Amino acid sequence: MIHALFHGFILALGLILPLGVQNLFVFGQGAAHTRLSRALPAVIAASLCDTLLISLAIMGVSVVVLEYAWIRTVLLGLGIPFLLYMGYVTLTSKPLAHNGEDTRSLSTRKQIAFAVSVSLLNPHAILDTVGVVGTSSLNYAGWEKLAFGAACVLVSWVWFAGLAAAGRAARNLDSTGRLRSWLNLLSAIIMWVTAAYLAYSLFRG
């Protein structure tokens, strides 16, 4: 049981640490809002999406679904224009003074929509979850498999909450908005590079 928990923790941490669209979005919402509580919709939505993907991977459902090529095509087709649009919105947003909301701060509904999109419209993120978490879970059964999955899920929830808190802390240290402007640029570049890679994957077949 302890081995399964530790394995799930280390594996999930390794998957979630790399800088990507999902991480930057949650961090950005933490930095964009004047209060950390206003970024909770992004944190909760991203965490729930990860929980869903991890659960499906462990149950083996996602492996069956992604065997159909048309589903992959649909995911890629939806993900590319979304990432291009999100990159544009992020790049053109203007960080305001210390006491004001950024133009990149989103309403609860938009936070949820964008968090779900950046979590579920990236087929490579889904395939990573299926290929790594799903395959690794085959080493366990019963309570050990449950412990493995729970550890993976826990890492996601703690990580996204920590990202939003880090974003809020960065805002406190960035009274001029310069750091957030650079973050906007970096976020937009990563989104566009991801979109280009998805387009390459789509046309390559």
C-alpha positions as CSV (number, residue, x, y, z in Angstrom):
1,M,0.0,0.0,0.0
2,I,2.8,2.5,1.0
3,H,4.7,1.6,-2.2
4,A,1.6,2.3,-4.3
5,L,1.0,5.7,-2.6
6,F,4.6,6.7,-3.1
7,H,4.7,5.5,-6.7
8,G,1.5,7.5,-7.5
9,F,2.9,10.6,-5.8
10,I,6.2,10.6,-7.6
11,L,4.7,9.7,-10.9
12,A,2.0,12.4,-10.8
13,L,4.5,15.0,-9.6
14,G,6.7,14.2,-12.6
15,L,3.8,14.5,-15.0
16,I,2.5,17.8,-13.6
17,L,5.7,19.7,-13.0
18,P,6.7,20.6,-16.6
19,L,5.6,24.1,-17.6
20,G,2.5,23.9,-19.8
21,V,-0.7,25.7,-20.7
22,Q,-2.7,24.3,-17.8
23,N,-0.1,25.3,-15.2
24,L,0.4,28.8,-16.6
25,F,-3.4,29.4,-16.8
26,V,-3.9,28.5,-13.1
27,F,-0.8,30.5,-12.0
28,G,-2.0,33.4,-14.2
29,Q,-5.4,33.5,-12.6
30,G,-3.8,33.6,-9.2
31,A,-1.7,36.6,-10.3
32,A,-4.6,38.3,-12.1
33,H,-7.1,38.5,-9.2
34,T,-6.9,40.8,-6.2
35,R,-8.0,38.0,-3.9
36,L,-6.9,34.3,-4.1
37,S,-10.4,33.1,-3.5
38,R,-11.4,34.6,-6.9
39,A,-9.0,32.1,-8.6
40,L,-10.6,29.1,-7.0
41,P,-12.9,28.2,-9.9
42,A,-9.8,27.7,-12.1
43,V,-8.1,25.6,-9.4
44,I,-11.1,23.4,-8.8
45,A,-12.0,23.0,-12.5
46,A,-8.4,22.0,-13.4
47,S,-8.2,19.6,-10.4
48,L,-11.5,18.0,-11.3
49,C,-10.4,17.5,-14.9
50,D,-7.2,15.8,-13.8
51,T,-9.2,13.7,-11.4
52,L,-11.5,12.6,-14.2
53,L,-8.6,11.8,-16.6
54,I,-6.7,9.9,-13.9
55,S,-9.8,7.9,-12.9
56,L,-10.6,7.0,-16.5
57,A,-6.9,6.0,-17.1
58,I,-6.9,3.7,-14.1
59,M,-10.2,2.1,-15.0
60,G,-9.0,1.6,-18.5
61,V,-12.0,3.4,-20.1
62,S,-9.9,6.1,-21.8
63,V,-7.7,3.5,-23.5
64,V,-10.8,2.1,-25.2
65,V,-12.1,5.5,-26.2
66,L,-8.8,6.8,-27.7
67,E,-8.5,3.8,-29.9
68,Y,-10.9,5.5,-32.2
69,A,-9.0,7.8,-34.6
70,W,-11.8,10.3,-35.1
71,I,-11.9,11.2,-31.4
72,R,-8.2,12.1,-31.6
73,T,-9.0,14.2,-34.7
74,V,-11.8,16.0,-33.0
75,L,-9.7,16.8,-29.9
76,L,-6.9,18.2,-32.1
77,G,-9.4,20.2,-34.2
78,L,-10.9,21.8,-31.1
79,G,-7.7,22.3,-29.3
80,I,-5.8,24.2,-32.0
81,P,-8.1,27.2,-32.5
82,F,-8.7,27.4,-28.8
83,L,-5.0,27.6,-27.9
84,L,-4.5,30.2,-30.7
85,Y,-7.4,32.3,-29.3
86,M,-6.2,31.9,-25.7
87,G,-2.7,33.0,-26.6
88,Y,-4.0,36.1,-28.3
89,V,-6.2,37.0,-25.3
90,T,-3.3,36.4,-22.9
91,L,-0.8,38.4,-24.9
92,T,-3.2,41.4,-25.3
93,S,-4.2,41.5,-21.6
94,K,-2.8,44.4,-19.6
95,P,-1.7,43.9,-16.0
96,L,-3.0,46.8,-13.9
97,A,-1.7,48.5,-10.8
98,H,-1.4,46.6,-7.5
99,N,-4.9,47.1,-6.3
100,G,-6.7,46.5,-9.6
101,E,-8.0,43.4,-11.4
102,D,-6.0,42.5,-14.6
103,T,-7.8,42.3,-17.9
104,R,-6.6,38.7,-17.8
105,S,-8.7,38.0,-14.7
106,L,-11.8,36.0,-15.7
107,S,-15.2,35.5,-14.3
108,T,-16.1,32.2,-12.6
109,R,-17.8,30.9,-15.7
110,K,-14.9,31.8,-18.0
111,Q,-12.4,30.4,-15.6
112,I,-14.2,27.1,-15.5
113,A,-14.6,27.0,-19.3
114,F,-11.0,27.8,-20.0
115,A,-9.6,25.5,-17.3
116,V,-11.7,22.6,-18.7
117,S,-10.6,23.5,-22.2
118,V,-6.8,23.6,-21.5
119,S,-7.2,20.4,-19.5
120,L,-9.3,18.3,-21.9
121,L,-8.6,19.8,-25.4
122,N,-4.9,18.8,-25.3
123,P,-4.9,15.2,-26.6
124,H,-1.2,14.8,-25.8
125,A,-1.9,15.5,-22.1
126,I,-4.7,12.9,-22.3
127,L,-2.4,10.4,-24.0
128,D,0.3,11.1,-21.3
129,T,-2.2,10.3,-18.6
130,V,-3.5,7.2,-20.3
131,G,0.0,6.0,-21.3
132,V,1.8,6.7,-18.1
133,V,-0.8,6.6,-15.3
134,G,-3.0,4.0,-16.9
135,T,-0.1,1.7,-17.7
136,S,1.5,2.1,-14.3
137,S,-1.7,1.3,-12.5
138,L,-1.7,-2.1,-14.1
139,N,0.9,-3.1,-11.5
140,Y,-1.7,-2.8,-8.8
141,A,-5.1,-4.3,-7.9
142,G,-7.8,-3.6,-5.3
143,W,-6.9,-1.3,-2.5
144,E,-3.3,-0.7,-3.8
145,K,-4.7,0.5,-7.2
146,L,-7.1,2.8,-5.3
147,A,-4.2,4.1,-3.2
148,F,-2.1,4.7,-6.3
149,G,-4.9,6.7,-8.0
150,A,-5.7,8.7,-4.8
151,A,-2.0,9.8,-4.6
152,C,-2.1,10.9,-8.2
153,V,-5.3,12.9,-7.6
154,L,-4.0,14.4,-4.4
155,V,-0.9,15.8,-6.2
156,S,-3.1,17.5,-8.7
157,W,-5.3,19.3,-6.1
158,V,-2.3,20.4,-4.0
159,W,-0.3,21.5,-7.0
160,F,-3.0,23.7,-8.6
161,A,-3.8,25.3,-5.3
162,G,-0.1,26.0,-4.7
163,L,0.2,27.4,-8.3
164,A,-2.6,29.9,-7.7
165,A,-1.1,30.9,-4.3
166,A,2.3,31.4,-6.0
167,G,0.6,33.6,-8.6
168,R,-1.0,35.7,-5.9
169,A,2.3,36.0,-4.1
170,A,4.0,37.0,-7.3
171,R,1.4,39.7,-7.7
172,N,2.3,41.2,-4.3
173,L,5.9,41.4,-5.4
174,D,5.0,42.9,-8.8
175,S,3.5,46.3,-8.1
176,T,4.4,47.6,-11.6
177,G,2.9,44.7,-13.5
178,R,6.2,44.1,-15.4
179,L,6.5,40.5,-14.2
180,R,3.0,39.7,-15.2
181,S,3.6,41.2,-18.6
182,W,6.5,38.9,-19.1
183,L,4.3,36.0,-17.9
184,N,1.6,36.9,-20.4
185,L,4.2,36.8,-23.2
186,L,5.6,33.4,-22.0
187,S,2.1,32.0,-21.7
188,A,1.1,33.1,-25.2
189,I,4.3,31.7,-26.7
190,I,3.8,28.3,-25.0
191,M,0.1,28.2,-26.1
192,W,1.0,29.0,-29.7
193,V,3.9,26.5,-29.8
194,T,1.5,23.9,-28.4
195,A,-1.1,24.7,-31.0
196,A,1.5,24.4,-33.8
197,Y,2.6,21.0,-32.5
198,L,-1.0,19.9,-32.4
199,A,-1.5,21.1,-36.0
200,Y,1.6,19.2,-37.0
201,S,0.3,16.1,-35.3
202,L,-3.1,16.4,-37.0
203,F,-1.8,16.8,-40.5
204,R,0.9,14.1,-40.0
205,G,-1.9,11.7,-39.0
